[in-house]
Structures are given as C-alpha cells and as structure tokens.
Amino acid sequence: MNMARRHLTACLALLVAAASLFAGWQGWGRQERLLRIYDYETGELIRQEPVKVGDKLFFGWVHSWEKIPWHEYYHIEKDNTLVLDTIAYPAFGAGIPENKGKKCYVKNKMIYMDEIGQVFPQFDWINSHFATRDIKLNDELLMTGKDLPEHRRLILRIEERRLWDGG
C-alpha cells in the first residue's frame, strides 16, 4: 500500500510539473498588441504603446487650407486595423466632406459625422509641427506633432508580437 501511495504521489507531482511547464509555455506564446509609429523611409521605430482591441485612438490636426481643427476618432479591431468612426470640424471648406457616415450633428460648435466605419490597415501622414496636434489613446495624450520628426512621412499601425520574440 505504501508503494502504491508513493507511486500515486510521484505521478501527481509529475502531472503538476507538466501542467506548470505547459502553462509557462503558453505564457511565452502570448501576443502583445502594440500601436507603433515608424519613419516611412528609414523604418525606424519612433514610438510604441500597448493597446487592446476596442481601444480608442484620436488624431487631431489642422486642415492645411482652411486652417481649422480636424478631429478623427478611430477604434482598434481584432485584425489590427483602425476603423474611422467619427470626424469633426468647425466648418466646411475645400476638401472637407459634407456627407460622410450615417449621422451628422453639431455639438460644441463642431460638426460631427458619425458611424463612418472606414477601415485602414495603417495610418500614413507627413508630420508637421504646425498641423499635427494631438494623438491620444483612450483620451490620454500620447504625443503631439512636435514630439515627432518634422516633415517626415510617418506610419502608425497596430502590430502583434509574441512576448518571447522581443520584436
């Protein structure tokens, strides 16, 4: 009986060890989702932030011709795309759409076009310290245009990396 109990204890210990190893291996295989901003020409990673599906991204800039604020509101999808939900600006003008989305309303002197649903695999722009204002994640300021290289083409995209690959 004593021998059977020792054998059972050894088997249980082996099962616990195997389960622990498997759990650790699963943890190593987990992925982290990151918002990353790159320099288009050099590929240099300028900034990265951890994100989750459903996180909200705000991109605020100044319209180049009309010199008025332009706000864009996105959310992050499971496939790492950015979905443009809403745009807002104080007036119409050159190149400003008048019929985007399913809803249009005015709030705090801004015209909102909502429920747009336009999908972007990434967001490309040429940064300007004057034009690029705020980039926010879930209403928290990540950076302004002045924090990024002037007159450089930049790419913002959502990527995944396994925690063990360091990439």
Secondary structure, 3 states (H helix, E strand, C coil): CHHHHHHHHHHHHHHHHHHHHHHHHHHHCCEEEEEEEEECCCCCEEEEEECCCCCEEEEEEECCCCCCEEEEEEEECCCCCEEEEEEEECCCCCCCCCCCCCEEEEECCEEEEECCCEEECCEEEECCCCCEEEEEECCEEEEEHHHCCCCCEEEEEEEEEECCCCC
